[in-house]
Amino acid sequence: MNKWDKIFQNNPKYKPLNELFLSKLLQKIQTEINPSPKTIIDLGCGISETVIQFAQKGFNVTGIDFSHVALEKLQHKIDVCKLKNITLIHADLNDYKIKLEPDIILCNLVYTFIDNKEFFLKNVSDCMKKNSVFILITPVKHKGVKYTVVDKPGIAVGFDETLKKVKSFFSSVNIYHHDYIGFREDYVTFLVKK
Ligand SMILES: C[S@@+](CC[C@H](N)C(=O)[O-])C[C@H]1O[C@@H](n2cnc3c(N)ncnc32)[C@H](O)[C@@H]1O
């Protein structure tokens, strides 16, 4: 049992993606990148509703996570919703090679927990087609800002280093959205093209 299995046994409350944000994001993707995306992988899906949100919009969804407990709980929710267009895969994103070529790759609140970020980013890049998009949502922290515990700097990645690293693997990296939470928590959505 890994650390995340223990966390998921206590049914943590992670927010689903905001529906307004999601519909604006999809509109942007359809207008600028891919007019009819149909497939999505959710990297580190946990027990979140995200896979369900996309499946209910008609996407074929694959969720990947390395917590058995999360995947069992998520499968239960999927069964309750009677959704047939979701596949769950148990895998460690530090070494699992993605075998699909999805239109959208989503990674929400997971990047900070990935030890092998180079492998992870190369893996994402390798599975992308020309008109795929990688949506990377992560808390970030900025140089020169003094954070306190309530700002949760422990689950944030350095903004400058992250932008630099992601840019080194992809041709186009846009900062699409900031979501300011709490005192100084800053959740950035990077919209990344191959
Ligand atoms: C904070 S939760 C976010 C879950 C979900 N994306 C959401 O938005 O609710 C982090 C997730 O990343 C998963 N995770 C962390 N490290 C991982 C790894 N190396 N491989 C696969 N999943 C991982 C955890 O099991 C957990 O489900």
The ligand as an SDF file (V2000), in Angstrom:
LIG
                    3D

 27 29  0  0  0  0  0  0  0  0999 V2000
   -3.7460   15.5050   -5.4060 C   0  0  0  0  0  0  0  0  0  0  0  0
   -4.2520   14.0230   -6.1860 S   0  0  0  0  0  0  0  0  0  0  0  0
   -5.0630   14.6690   -7.6340 C   0  0  0  0  0  0  0  0  0  0  0  0
   -6.0170   13.6920   -8.2220 C   0  0  0  0  0  0  0  0  0  0  0  0
   -6.8290   14.2190   -9.4130 C   0  0  0  0  0  0  0  0  0  0  0  0
   -5.9990   14.5450  -10.5390 N   0  0  0  0  0  0  0  0  0  0  0  0
   -7.7020   15.3870   -9.0290 C   0  0  0  0  0  0  0  0  0  0  0  0
   -7.5970   16.4370   -9.6520 O   0  0  0  0  0  0  0  0  0  0  0  0
   -8.5150   15.2390   -8.1080 O   0  0  0  0  0  0  0  0  0  0  0  0
   -2.7130   13.3740   -6.8380 C   0  0  0  0  0  0  0  0  0  0  0  0
   -2.8970   12.0630   -7.5990 C   0  0  0  0  0  0  0  0  0  0  0  0
   -1.6830   11.7140   -8.2510 O   0  0  0  0  0  0  0  0  0  0  0  0
   -1.5050   10.3100   -8.1400 C   0  0  0  0  0  0  0  0  0  0  0  0
   -0.0640   10.0370   -8.2990 N   0  0  0  0  0  0  0  0  0  0  0  0
    0.9540   10.5810   -7.5920 C   0  0  0  0  0  0  0  0  0  0  0  0
    2.1290   10.0920   -8.0340 N   0  0  0  0  0  0  0  0  0  0  0  0
    1.8390    9.2380   -9.0550 C   0  0  0  0  0  0  0  0  0  0  0  0
    2.6270    8.4140   -9.8930 C   0  0  0  0  0  0  0  0  0  0  0  0
    3.9560    8.3790   -9.7870 N   0  0  0  0  0  0  0  0  0  0  0  0
    2.0090    7.6520  -10.8250 N   0  0  0  0  0  0  0  0  0  0  0  0
    0.6460    7.6810  -10.9340 C   0  0  0  0  0  0  0  0  0  0  0  0
   -0.1520    8.4430  -10.1690 N   0  0  0  0  0  0  0  0  0  0  0  0
    0.4320    9.2040   -9.2310 C   0  0  0  0  0  0  0  0  0  0  0  0
   -2.0370    9.9910   -6.7540 C   0  0  0  0  0  0  0  0  0  0  0  0
   -2.3410    8.6240   -6.5930 O   0  0  0  0  0  0  0  0  0  0  0  0
   -3.2610   10.8940   -6.7220 C   0  0  0  0  0  0  0  0  0  0  0  0
   -4.3810   10.2540   -7.2800 O   0  0  0  0  0  0  0  0  0  0  0  0
  1  2  1  0
  2  3  1  0
  2 10  1  0
  3  4  1  0
  4  5  1  0
  5  6  1  0
  5  7  1  0
  7  8  2  0
  7  9  1  0
 10 11  1  0
 11 12  1  0
 11 26  1  0
 12 13  1  0
 13 14  1  0
 13 24  1  0
 14 15  1  0
 14 23  1  0
 15 16  2  0
 16 17  1  0
 17 18  1  0
 17 23  2  0
 18 19  1  0
 18 20  2  0
 20 21  1  0
 21 22  2  0
 22 23  1  0
 24 25  1  0
 24 26  1  0
 26 27  1  0
M  CHG  2   2   1   9  -1
M  END
$$$$
